């Protein structure tokens, strides 16, 4: 689909969404922060709207930017968004809110592994070892990517150490590394009520720093990096949502834009 057709379809969906909500152009302009004149251009298919403005317009219409781009249910052209990072990166909290924003399911890969094995993760490692866990991880990841539609996927922190699983994920999903400072990883785990990292381990923080440093080159292979320490939960959700708009646009055949990375300010 060329750019003209994309904008034309977008304009039609905006008109339909505005009509469903019974909004005048002036009312929609007030809600979205866009001028009524520009909204006329958007609805006629002549308004080359930015990703940020499209997100604001979608909010004013009670929908999402991917929904306006992708079609009636907003799911057909959405990618799988795979969140990477160590425990405490925010994969569950951010993943759930992002899934609600995009109106797609949220899946935790480790929970699927527990369900398939009938054991909690700690018991899987104790009874069967890491090789068994990695085999289940790869099998279930492939099944999710093959059989389930667009979704937000929270991966295990060590998935990047499995070349087969990580390669499959990078081929089939939009990968996002949720980067955080070691202190934030630590405090988030403690806030969840888990004090195990510090029990009888005075060097636990140093170990965490070493683990982050060792895995950083692998996490950095993700398409996007989002600094959750700087952006917070809502800022991270908003940023990834905007990235998803670009990914959805690319899947519809519009000209692809270079991948952007959100890094801490210098």
N, C-alpha and C positions, 0 to 999 in steps of 0.2 A: 504494500500500500504506500503511495507517495504522500508527501507532506500535505498537498492540497486536499487529498481525500481524507487524511487524518483530521485536519482542521474542520473540514465540512462535517464529518461524523461527530466530532466533538461539539460543534455548534448545535447540531440537531439534538444531542443528548442534553445539553444545557437548556435548550428551549423546553424540552419535554419535562426535565426535572423542575424547572421553574413553574411550568403550568401545573404539574402535580401538586405543588405546594401553594399554588394560588398567589404567587408573588409578582408584583409589577417590576419593571426594570429598575425603577427608582428604589423600591424596597430591597431588591437584590443588591443594588449598588451600595446601599447603606450597610447591609449585612456583611458584604464581602470586602469593602474598602476599595472596590474598583469603580471607575466612573461609568455612568450609564452609557456614555458614548462608546467606551471601549467594550462594554458588554454587548452592545449592538453589533460591533465588529466580530466579537467572539461567536455570537449566535448566527451570524451570517457566514461564518467560516473564513473570515478574513483577519481575525485577531490572532497573531502569533504570540500566545500567552506563555509566560515563563512558568517553570515548574512550581516555584513558590506561590505565584499568583493563582495558578491552577489549584493548588492545595487550599488556598483561602477561599476560592470560589466554591470548591466542592464542599467545604465545611458549611458555607452559607446555605448550600442546597441540601444539607443533611445527608451527604453521601461522601465518597472518597474520590480522590483524583484518579486512581487506577480504574474505578468503576466508570467514570466518565470516559476514559480512554478505551476500556476493554469491552464494554457492552452492558447489557441489562443487569447482570448479576455481579459484574466487576471481577469475575474470577477467571474467565476463559483464557486470558492472556497474561495472567500474573505468573511470575516464576516462584519456585521454592526459595525462600529466604533462609539460609542456614547460618545460625549464630555460633561463633567460635569463641573460645576463651577458657581460662582456668575457672575453677569454682570461685564464686564471688564476683565474677565479671558482670553479672546482671542478666544472664541468659534467660532465666525463668521470668523474672519481673518484667524486663523489657520485651521478651518474646510474647508473653500473654497480652500485654497492652498493644503491641504492634499487630498481633493477630486480630484483636478486636477492631483496631483502626482499619485494617484491610479487609475485615469480614471473611477471614479464612481460619481454618483450624490451627491450633497450636499443638505441637507434638514434641515431647521430650524423648530423645532416642534411648536414654538410659532406662526410662520407665518402660518402654517397649521391650527392652532386653530383660528387665525383671519379670514382666508379664510372660514372656516367652519361656523363660527358664523356671519360673515359679519360685525364684529365690531373690532376696535383696542383693544388691551389688556386692556388699562385703562378703556375703556367703559364696557368691559366684567365684570371687577371687580366692577365698580360703579353700573351697572344696575342689575347684576345677582349674584355677590358675588363670593368668592373663591371656594365654593363647586361646582358651575356650571363649573368654569374654570377647576377644577381638574377632573371632570367627562369627559369633552371634551378632556383633556390631555390624560387620560387613554384610551379612545376610539380611538383616532387618533394614539396614540403610538402603540396600538395593531394592528390597520389596516396597519400601515407602516411596522411593523415587519412581518405581515402575507402576505402582498400582494406585497411588493416592494423588489427588489434584494439588493445586496451589496451597501452600501452607507455610507456616513459620516453624522451623525446626531448630530446637536447642540440642546441640551435640555434646558429647562427653569431652571433658577437657583434654584428654589424651588422644582423641581421634586423629589429630595431626601427626601422631607418631606411627600411624598405620598407613604406609604408602598407598596401598590398594584402596582403602576406604576414602582417604583424603583426595586421591586422584578422581575417584568416582564422584565425590561431592563437588569438586571444582568443575567437573564437566557438566553436571546436571543441575546445579543450583547457583544462586547468587550468594557467595560467601561473604560474611561480615565478621571481622574480628572486633569483639568488644574489649577494647584495651582499657586498662585501669592501672593505677599506681598500686604497688604492693600493699601499702597501708590500707587502701580501699578494699582490695580483695580480703584482707585480714578482717577488717571491721565488719564487712557485710556478712561474712561467715559467722562471726560472733553474734551479730544482731539476729541471725536466724536461730540463735539458741544453741549453737554447736561450739563448745569450748574445747573439743578434742585437739584442734591444731596446737594448743599451747600446753596441754597436759603432759608433764614430765618431758618436755622437749624445749629446753631453753634456747635452742638454736633454730626454732621453727621459722621465725621470720627470715633468718639468713637462708634457710633452705628454700623458702618461698621465692626469695629474690633470685636464687640460683636457678630454680625451675623456670621462672619467667624468662630469665636471660637465655636459657637453653632453648626454650620453645619459641621465642620471639621470631627467629627467622622463618619458622614454619607458619606461625599465625600470620606473619606479614605477607604470605603468599595469597591471602584472601583478596577478593576483588576490592573490598572496601575495608577501611579501618575507622572505627568510631571511638573517640576518646570519651568513655562514660564518666571518668573522673571530672572532666571539664564540662561536659554537656548535661550531666544528670540524666535521670530516667526519661523525663518528658522531652528534653532536647534530643536525646538519642533516638527515641521513638519517632519524633518528627523528622529527623535527618534520614533515618533508614526508610521511612515512608516516602520521602522525596526521591531517594535513590530507586525505590521500587517503581515510581512513576516513570523514571527514565528507562528502567529495564523493561517495563510493560510496553512503552512506546517502541523500543527497539524490537521487541518480539512481534510487533504489528508491521514491521518492515520499514519504519521511518529510519532516516539516517542516524546511525549510532553516534553517541557522543563519547568522548574519552572518559574512562572510569575516574571518578573523583575519590579522593581520600580525605577524611576529616581528621586532622592531626591537631595536637596541642599548639596553641599560638606560640610563635617563637619569642 
